[in-house]
Amino acid sequence: MLAISPTVLGAQSQALPEQTEEPIREPILVETESRFTNRLETVVEEIPFGTVYQDNSELELDTYNTLVKGESGQKIKTYQILLWDGEEVECLLDKVEIIEPTEKLVARGTKIVWRDQYTQDQGVISYWRKPRVWATSYDANCFGCTGRTFTGTEVKVGVCAVDPKTIRLGTTFYVPGYGLCRAEDIGGAIKGNDVDLGFADVSQGWWSARWVDIYIMDNPFVPETGS
């Protein structure tokens, strides 16, 4: 007998397509270039050091000795700079670093030492301090003046105005080119190492404003320095 293959009504046989492998394609890399760039920028600001004074009774008054040298500190600021086509469009603070300064330490003498000084008009005088001062001259012939000093004495040759923090009222000192002077007055413009030399009439006086070394002859004390 012949073998008969079974058939399915309405069906047509079709040949299956051959299976072929697709070639593996390499990915296409597209390079792009941003018009934005950024950079870091550092700004350094100096922090100045301070000075600390340490009184020393072994050092003579007005003598100073540096114990520790001061060093400035730094404030270092780092910024992120954003640029578009090379032009800055944004600046952001990224970080801040502080390097603290080192304070300068100075020994300040407070020891009072008496010395002698020869003068042409007063002979030998004894003094305990010789500061350099800016010396001007004045009288009582001004608008609003009473003709009297702060302590109530008459303004004349031998009477001077001082800063009481530097020279005590009642102190006698010698001014080369002027003579002996007693601190009996004060003034709003007289600060620190300023003195005003008195005259009955300053237009008849012989003093011109200048720097001069004066010799403080009594009332010793350690002047205030404000530091």
HUKA-V776291 format. One record per residue. N is the residue number from 1. RES is the residue in one small letter. SS is DSSP state (a for helix, b for strand, c for the rest). OMEGA is omega in radians with two decimals (* if undefined). Layout:
N/RES/SS/OMEGA + N/RES/SS/OMEGA
//
This chain:
1/m/c/3.11 + 2/l/c/3.11 + 3/a/c/-3.10 + 4/i/c/3.14 + 5/s/c/3.13 + 6/p/c/3.11 + 7/t/c/3.11 + 8/v/c/-3.09 + 9/l/c/3.08 + 10/g/c/-3.12 + 11/a/c/3.08 + 12/q/c/3.14 + 13/s/c/3.12 + 14/q/c/3.11 + 15/a/c/3.11 + 16/l/c/-3.14 + 17/p/c/3.12 + 18/e/c/3.08 + 19/q/c/3.10 + 20/t/c/-3.13 + 21/e/c/3.08 + 22/e/c/3.10 + 23/p/c/3.13 + 24/i/c/-3.11 + 25/r/c/3.08 + 26/e/c/3.10 + 27/p/c/3.13 + 28/i/c/3.14 + 29/l/c/3.12 + 30/v/c/-3.13 + 31/e/c/3.08 + 32/t/c/3.14 + 33/e/c/-3.12 + 34/s/c/3.09 + 35/r/c/3.06 + 36/f/b/3.01 + 37/t/b/3.08 + 38/n/b/3.11 + 39/r/b/3.06 + 40/l/b/3.11 + 41/e/b/-3.10 + 42/t/b/3.09 + 43/v/b/-3.11 + 44/v/b/3.09 + 45/e/b/3.14 + 46/e/b/3.03 + 47/i/b/-3.08 + 48/p/c/3.11 + 49/f/c/3.08 + 50/g/c/3.12 + 51/t/b/3.11 + 52/v/b/-3.14 + 53/y/b/-3.13 + 54/q/b/-3.12 + 55/d/b/-3.13 + 56/n/b/-3.09 + 57/s/b/3.11 + 58/e/b/3.12 + 59/l/b/3.13 + 60/e/b/3.10 + 61/l/c/-3.12 + 62/d/c/3.05 + 63/t/c/-3.09 + 64/y/b/3.13 + 65/n/b/-3.12 + 66/t/b/3.13 + 67/l/b/3.12 + 68/v/b/3.12 + 69/k/c/3.14 + 70/g/c/3.08 + 71/e/b/3.13 + 72/s/c/3.04 + 73/g/b/-3.13 + 74/q/b/2.93 + 75/k/b/-3.06 + 76/i/b/3.14 + 77/k/b/3.09 + 78/t/b/-3.10 + 79/y/b/2.95 + 80/q/b/-3.12 + 81/i/b/3.09 + 82/l/b/-3.09 + 83/l/b/3.04 + 84/w/b/-3.07 + 85/d/c/3.09 + 86/g/c/3.13 + 87/e/b/-3.13 + 88/e/b/3.12 + 89/v/b/-3.13 + 90/e/b/3.11 + 91/c/b/-3.10 + 92/l/b/3.08 + 93/l/b/-3.08 + 94/d/b/3.14 + 95/k/b/3.11 + 96/v/b/3.10 + 97/e/b/-3.12 + 98/i/b/2.98 + 99/i/b/-3.02 + 100/e/c/3.09 + 101/p/c/3.05 + 102/t/b/-3.11 + 103/e/c/3.07 + 104/k/b/-3.14 + 105/l/b/-3.06 + 106/v/b/3.02 + 107/a/b/-3.10 + 108/r/b/-3.09 + 109/g/b/3.10 + 110/t/b/-3.10 + 111/k/b/-3.14 + 112/i/c/-3.12 + 113/v/c/3.13 + 114/w/c/3.12 + 115/r/b/3.08 + 116/d/b/3.13 + 117/q/b/3.09 + 118/y/b/3.07 + 119/t/b/-3.10 + 120/q/c/-3.06 + 121/d/c/-3.09 + 122/q/c/-3.08 + 123/g/b/-3.13 + 124/v/b/3.07 + 125/i/b/3.05 + 126/s/b/-3.13 + 127/y/b/3.14 + 128/w/c/3.12 + 129/r/b/3.13 + 130/k/c/3.13 + 131/p/c/3.02 + 132/r/b/-3.05 + 133/v/b/3.00 + 134/w/b/-3.02 + 135/a/b/3.06 + 136/t/b/3.13 + 137/s/b/-3.11 + 138/y/b/2.99 + 139/d/c/-3.10 + 140/a/c/-3.08 + 141/n/c/3.13 + 142/c/c/-3.13 + 143/f/c/3.13 + 144/g/c/3.14 + 145/c/c/-3.13 + 146/t/c/-3.08 + 147/g/c/-3.13 + 148/r/b/3.10 + 149/t/c/3.10 + 150/f/c/-3.12 + 151/t/c/3.05 + 152/g/c/3.14 + 153/t/c/-3.12 + 154/e/b/3.08 + 155/v/c/-3.11 + 156/k/c/3.08 + 157/v/c/-3.13 + 158/g/c/3.10 + 159/v/b/-3.08 + 160/c/b/3.04 + 161/a/b/-3.08 + 162/v/c/2.94 + 163/d/c/-3.06 + 164/p/c/3.09 + 165/k/c/-3.12 + 166/t/c/3.11 + 167/i/c/-3.11 + 168/r/c/3.00 + 169/l/c/-3.11 + 170/g/c/-3.12 + 171/t/c/3.06 + 172/t/b/3.08 + 173/f/b/-3.10 + 174/y/b/3.13 + 175/v/b/3.11 + 176/p/c/-3.11 + 177/g/c/3.12 + 178/y/c/-3.13 + 179/g/b/3.12 + 180/l/b/-3.13 + 181/c/b/3.11 + 182/r/b/-3.12 + 183/a/b/-3.11 + 184/e/b/-3.07 + 185/d/b/3.04 + 186/i/c/3.12 + 187/g/c/-3.11 + 188/g/c/-3.12 + 189/a/c/-3.11 + 190/i/c/-3.10 + 191/k/c/3.08 + 192/g/c/-3.10 + 193/n/c/3.00 + 194/d/b/3.00 + 195/v/b/3.10 + 196/d/b/-3.06 + 197/l/b/-3.02 + 198/g/b/3.01 + 199/f/c/3.04 + 200/a/c/3.08 + 201/d/c/-3.02 + 202/v/a/3.12 + 203/s/a/3.10 + 204/q/a/-3.11 + 205/g/c/-3.08 + 206/w/c/-3.05 + 207/w/c/3.00 + 208/s/c/-3.06 + 209/a/c/3.14 + 210/r/b/3.02 + 211/w/b/-3.12 + 212/v/b/3.03 + 213/d/b/3.10 + 214/i/b/-3.08 + 215/y/b/-3.12 + 216/i/b/-2.89 + 217/m/c/3.13 + 218/d/c/3.07 + 219/n/c/-3.06 + 220/p/c/3.05 + 221/f/c/3.09 + 222/v/c/-3.08 + 223/p/c/3.06 + 224/e/c/-3.13 + 225/t/c/-3.14 + 226/g/c/3.13 + 227/s/c/*
//
